[in-house]
Each structure stands twice: as structure tokens, then as C-alpha cells.
């Protein structure tokens, strides 16, 4: 099967590239903006007609949550127009689309564990764009998998884990938010799950939640990062009100993974176990 991956220079794209060798039955084409501009419909359609991929994995996204409040049009282009173009081109050549979305579409500040049917309530330009990107796909085609994920990190690029490793070594103390609860997601585990869906090829289309198992706060996540690396930096828990950001963050990112586990017979690792794997890879990279 031919698999087209967009956004291949991002965390998820690089994680898919890392494990691609384990999927010899799949023929990958990795692209980033210089190869394929997903905001340009004609270019996308021409590319799809030429390649005729069986699957397209859209790992391209605008993810700078605060900057999205000022870079409004760029955020919309990448997170709404891009998925719309990919959906139209996918439908035109009978490609199945796997699109990555975000826990930000829920923004439910109760302690509810959210299923894919839970109400959406996005706050801020980034969150709204992610939900609108989903909607564009749903109104365009039927053969899609939308995967909502949370707190993505890896050994690649910039992310929370690498930032905490750096700050922990630079500072003696650090304030970290303790009232935002969710599940860290190791990008390699998400990549593996996506390719598992491709290999299964069972057409159980729809919207899915995916993150590593177990819930934690950014504070406890930080404590675990520090303890596993013997970092002598004191982390102090603070409420979100003491760490104001330009764009709002959801207090509750607890997502149920029962649907994706059942439909694809998955075993999802605990976030703390996957953190161990990532830290080993960072250490030896």
C-alpha cells in the first residue's frame, strides 16, 4: 500500500519515519511544505492524481497555540484549509485520510473522561481551527480517521519534555501548572497506532481519541521527568491563574480510548512507561 505522509518534519512525521522500516509492506512518501503545500488545492490535487496513495496521514499542523491568536490567517490556512484540500483530493482518487486533531476541541473543565461523542467547546483560535478542520473533512468524505490526541512529545523538535529537561538543568526552581489534567502522548506510540490502523485496513472510519494511558498534571509530569533524570530542580505546583497565557488552555484533557482500543485491538502503554522510552532515546540521540 502507498502511504503519503504530510508534515514529515514535525514530531509525529519524524516518529513515523523512525518506525517506517518496521512496516515493509507499506510504501511511504514523506513530504513537508517544500514538497507539498497542503494549503494549495491545485498542487494537492495534482500530487494525489500523480501518486494515487492508498492512505494519506496528515501530520501537518499549526501548533503554536499562543501565536495562533495573532497569526490568525496562517493558523486557519494550515489547520482548516489544509485538511479540507486533503479531504477533497483524497475523495477524488479514493484515498483514505488519517488526520490528527487535538484534545483542545473539547475544553470541558469538569472532571469528566471525554468520549468521542462528548460536546465540543473550543476556546481560542488554535482550538477552533482544529475543530473546523475536522468538520471540513467530515462534510467532504466518508473514508476518514480523525484522531484527537493530547500533550504530544518526542525526542524530536521542541516539546514539553525537552523544555523541562533544559530548564531543569538551567534553574534551581520552577513553577509548573498543577490544575490542567490529561495524558502525555509519546509520538512514537501514536505513530505506531496510526500505522497499525493502516495495516489493519478494516474501514472502521470515524473520530477517535488517542493518548497514552493514565492521567497526570503538568506538575506531576515535570516531577517524573526530573526524577528520572536526577535533575535537582525544585518544581512548585501553581494554578493556571498564576500562569496566564495568551490563548486559553483546557483544564480537563482526560480522554477515553475505549473506542480505538476496541476497534483496532490495541494495547496502549502507560504514559510513565512511554516517558522512559523517550528519555532513553533523547539520551542516546
N, C-alpha and C positions, 0 to 999 in steps of 0.2 A: 504493500500500500504506500502511496505517496502522501507524505505529511509535510505541509507548509507551516513553518513557524515564523510569526511576525514578532518584532521586538526582541530579537535574539541576543541583543547586547545588554538586556536588563537582567535582574536577578533570576527570574524564572526562565528566561530564554537561555541563559548560560547554564542553568541547572539542567535543563532538557538536553543541551549539548553534551554536558558531562556524562549523562547516563545513556545517551543515544546508542552507544556501542553495545549496550545490553539488549537492544531491540533490533537484531539483524534483519528481521522481516520487514522493517519499516525503512522506506527511502526518504530521508529528510532533506528539505530545502530550508536553510536558515536565512532569514532576511532581517534587516533593520531599515531605518528610514532612508539610508542612502541607496538601498537596493529596491525597496518598495515603500512608497509613501502612501499609507493607508487612507490619508485624507484626500487623495486624488483619485476620484472614482474611475476615470478613464484608464489610468495607469493600473489600478487594481484589477479592473475587468480584463484588460489586455493580458496581464500577468496570469490570471486564472485561466483564461482561454488557452494560453500557451502551455502552462504546467498541468492543468487539469488535476489538481490534488484531490485525493480521497477525503482528507481531513485538513482543515486549517485550524491551527492553535493560535489564537490571538493573545500573545503575551505582551503586546504593546499597550502602554497606558501612560497617561499623565498622572503622576502620583504625588506631586508636591502640593500637599493639601492646603497649606497656607498661601503659597504663591498663586494657587488657583483663584483666590479672591481678587487678584489684580490682573492675572493673565487669563482673563475670562474666556476670550475667544480661542486662544490656543488650547486651553483645557477642553472646551466644547468640541473643537476640531478633532482632537485625539480620542476623547472618551465618548463622543456621540457620533460625529460624522464618520470616524474610522470604523467602528463596529457596524454602522449602517452600510457603508460601502462593502465591507467584507461579507455581510449577510446577503446583499444583492448579488455580488459576484459568486458567492457560494451557491446560491439558488440557481443561478444561470448555468453553472457547469456541474450541478449535482454533487457539491462538496458538503461534507458535514462540518459544522463550525463549533469549535470549543472556545468559549470566551470567558475570560477571568474578570469577575466582578468583586465586590467588596462588602464587608460587614457594615460599612458606613451607610448602606441603603436602609438599614433597619432603624438605627438610632432610637431604640427602645430603652428608656432609662429605668425600667423596672428590673427585677432580678430574674425575669422570665428567660428560659432557654428557648431561643427562637428557631422555629422550623421554617422551611421554605415558604410556607403559607402565612407566616406572621405578617402583620401590617408593615408596610414600609413608610419611613418618615425621614427622608434625608434632609440634613441641615448643612448648608454651605455649598459653594459652587462645585467642589470635587464630588461630594456625596450625591448631589442632584444629577451631575453629569453621568455618574456610574449607573444610576437607575435609568436615566433616559437612554443610555447606551443599550441596556438590557431590553428596554421597550422597543427600540428600533429593530433589534434582532427578532423579537417575538412577533412583531407585525409584518415582518418581511418573509420569514421562513419557518418551517417546522422542524427541520433536521439540525437542531442545535443542542448544545450542552452549555448552560451558563453555570459557572462555578464561583460562588461567593466565598472568599477566603479572608483571613484576618491576620494582622501582625506578622507579615511576611519578613523573613530574614534568611541570610545565607552567608557563605564565605565570599560572595561576590558583591561588588559595589558598596554603596552606603546604606546602612540599616541600623536598627536599634542595638543589636548585639555588638557590632563593630564600634559603634559610637560609645557604648558603655565601656568596652574594653579600653578604648583610648582615654576617655575621661577618667576612668578609674585609676589609670596609671599617672595621669597628669594632676589630679586633685586629691586632697585629703578627705573631703566630704562632698556629698552630692544630694540634692533634694530630688525625690522621684515621686510622681503621682501614684497614689495608692487606692483611688476610688474608681478607676477605669478597669473593668474586669473582662477578660477574654482569653483567647487561646493563641499563643505564639504558633506560627506555622513555618516549618523548615521547608524552604523552596524545593529541595531535592525530593522530599516526601510528596509535595504537591505535583511535581514533575512526574514522578513515578505513577501517581494516581491517574494523571491525565493520559499517560501512555498505556496504562492498564485499560482505561476506557476504550482507547483506540484499538488495542489488540482484541478486546472482547467483542467489539463491533456489534453490540446487541440492540442498538437502536432504541434504548430506553432514554429517549430525549427528555429535556426539561431543565429545570433550575435545581441546583444542588448547593448545599453548604459543604465546605471542606476546611478543616484546620486540624492541627494535632489534638489529641485527646487531653482532657483536663483543663481546668480554668485557673487563672492566676491574675495578679495585678502587675502593672509595670514595675512597681516597687519590688515585689517578690521575684519577678523575673530578673531584675537587676541584682538582687541579693544572690540568686542562684548563679548568675554569670560571674560575679565577684568571687564567690566561694569556690567555684570550680577552677578558677584561675589564680587562687591565692592572692587576690588583689586586696590590699589593705587600705580601702577607701570606705568611709562611713556613709552609708546610704540612709537618708532620713525620709520617712513617709510624709507626704503632704497631700491635701485635697486639690482637685483640679482648679478650684477657685484661687489657689495661691500660685498657679502656673498658667496664667491666661495665654491663650493662643489666638491668632487672627481668625482662624476657622474653628468652629466647634468640633469637639471630639465626642463620640458616643461613650457614655458611662458603661453601657452594657453591650458587650460583643459576644455573649455566650450563645453559641450556635449548636443546634442538634445536627449530628451527622448520620442519624439513623437511616435516612433515605439512601444516601450514597453507599453506605455500608451494605444495606440490604440488596440494592440493585446491582452492585458490582462485586459483592462478596469480598469486601475489603477488611483488612486489619490495620487500624490506624495507630501509630505509635504515640505514646505519651509525650507531651511537649518536652519534659525534662530529659527523656532518653534521646530525643532528636537533637536537643541542645548539645548534649555530649558529643554526638556525631559531628555537628557543625563546628564546635570548638576544636575538635581534633583536626578537622580539615583546615581550619584557619591557622592552627599552629604549624601545620606542615606545608602550607601553601606558599 
